[in-house]
Amino acid sequence: MKLMDIAKVIRSKNAGPRCTTLDIMFANAEDFERACSSKNLSKKSISELYGVEEGQIKEIQYPISNAIKFSIPRKVTAGDPGDKDVYGAQQHARLFHLEID
């Protein structure tokens, strides 16, 4: 099953000028737990998907909200020349097709 099939919301946004946050929210605890236990939704998989060192990724799980947040460093500071996504709002699409086992 793909992440986009079980997540209610998948979004990204700036978390300051040098960091992007990836938010994944689920409709229920069962889907949240399934995603949390999947090896395909981890710091390692995010590292591979976004080309960021695993040690630079922060993962926060919010069971009460059925949500997972990953924060990753931006390659270019928001608004600098060469920045292709000033608001960080287009970075979540890579997560859609992650297989959740």
Secondary structure by P-SEA (a helix, b strand, c coil): ccccccccccbbbbccccbbbbbbbbccaaaaaaaaacccccaaaaaaacccccccbbbbbbccccbbbbbbbbccccccccccccccccccccccccccc
